[in-house]
């Protein structure tokens, strides 16, 4: 067990967040409660409130962790000497292929998490979100200098909103699939890699 009260508190928060992530992989946001999270950790529901005031704060901490991991992956791309547009789009697609929880959170629960979290928790999340944007800017600046500042901003403010729609276009519940079939709508589910690569490559144009 980590020594020191801050390290201990951080370890306990991580245990709670990891339990939330495990549940979220098979359950919906609305069906996960603090009581349910407590049942799969070493904490009671009451003790969880010592670390998070709401369920949404736990999810926001999970979202923060996901963005931190993605920002690290983007920063790692800077170790490459050069990348073509195809290579960068492929690497970007792979980085998001590894973050299904982030994409799911981004598509369906962002407003709930932000609205029901304290400002200090939201600020911590926004730092990691901002770090991912800084890493993306650094990649664009290094590998595609011809884009210029306006081109970089154009890429960011097209690509980041686009991410909100990735999960719904790559995953369907049984109910959604049944409704699509009943409505006579053809179901085509691209992979995360396919949809992200295609979007990134189009945004880069001839860069």
Protein Blocks (a to p, Z undefined) as FASTA:
>chain_A
ZZhjklmmmmmmmmmmmmmmmmmmmpcfklpcfklmmmmmcbdfklmmmmombfklmmmm
mmmmmmmmmmmmmmmmmmpmbdcfklmmmmmmmmmmmmmmlmmmmmmmmmmmmmmpcfkl
mmmmmmmmmmmmmmmmmmmmmmmmmnommlmmmmmmmmmmmmmmmmmmmcccfklmmmmm
mnopacddddfklmmmmmmmmmnmmZZ
